[in-house]
Amino acid sequence: MTLIAPSILSADFGRLGEEVKAVAAAGADWIHVDVMDGHFVDNLTIGPVVVAGIRDLTTLPLDVHLMIEQPEKYAPRFLQALQRSDRAGAERYVSVHWEVVGDIAGAERAFRIIEDYGAKAGIVINPGTAVEAVLPLVERAALILVMSVEPGWGGQPFDERALPKLRALRQARERAGASCLLEIDGGISAETTPARPVSTAKMAAKAGADVLVAGSAVFRSRDYAATIAALRDC
């Protein structure tokens, strides 16, 4: 079954607690939390205190996407915030960018920090990064996230360069007998148009995505439950 992870980047931050509870009640499988530092990407979002607050609102797995420089320095602050939460036993994924860690050794260092705090470690690649960089991590990472937009802002159009990357990762995972989850983030929707008769959600799922991150598609819809169901049905 494809998992749906609404991204709170597109939520109404003036009523963030209500939004998190609403998508949980509407059938979301995970909550995707975009953390941006204004350096790695040209945007600022939320800090550890807010992440801990979100953790307190739901027992759903939290999928924390760190779009930040110096993850070895700053990731522990988010991980500690999650540990302080009353729901610290709930499942949590924390992912860092390949473009920041730079190589396999850097990814391993970040993974060890994340895992030392009891979270599951993931790696993320941007649209311009070749998938070959992270293929060796299919047996090591709990999650590999393929960006289908440039990180930083919601509402961007889907970049189809993500699809062959998902297919390559799925094949590598099958060859290795690995169990890492494959995730896609950016421009994911169940809607179709004459120019695009197959939805981006369906294309992504068919290419191998286990987890669909959807921000605008969910939070700008009138019916969260219907939208989440439509995404999952793809």
HELIX and SHEET records of a PDB file:
HELIX    1   1 ILE A    8  SER A   10  5                                   3    
HELIX    2   2 PHE A   13  ARG A   15  5                                   3    
HELIX    3   3 LEU A   16  ALA A   25  1                                  10    
HELIX    4   4 PRO A   48  LEU A   57  1                                  10    
HELIX    5   5 PRO A   71  ARG A   84  1                                  14    
HELIX    6   6 TRP A   98  VAL A  101  1                                   4    
HELIX    7   7 ILE A  104  ASP A  116  1                                  13    
HELIX    8   8 VAL A  131  ALA A  133  5                                   3    
HELIX    9   9 LEU A  135  LEU A  137  5                                   3    
HELIX   10  10 ALA A  162  ALA A  176  1                                  15    
HELIX   11  11 THR A  200  ALA A  207  1                                   8    
HELIX   12  12 SER A  216  PHE A  219  1                                   4    
HELIX   13  13 TYR A  224  ASP A  233  1                                  10    
SHEET    1   A 8 LEU A   3  PRO A   6  0                                        
SHEET    2   A 8 VAL A 211  ALA A 214  1                                        
SHEET    3   A 8 LEU A 181  ASP A 185  1                                        
SHEET    4   A 8 LEU A 143  MET A 147  1                                        
SHEET    5   A 8 LYS A 120  ILE A 125  1                                        
SHEET    6   A 8 ARG A  92  HIS A  97  1                                        
SHEET    7   A 8 LEU A  62  MET A  67  1                                        
SHEET    8   A 8 ILE A  31  MET A  36  1                                        
END                                                                             
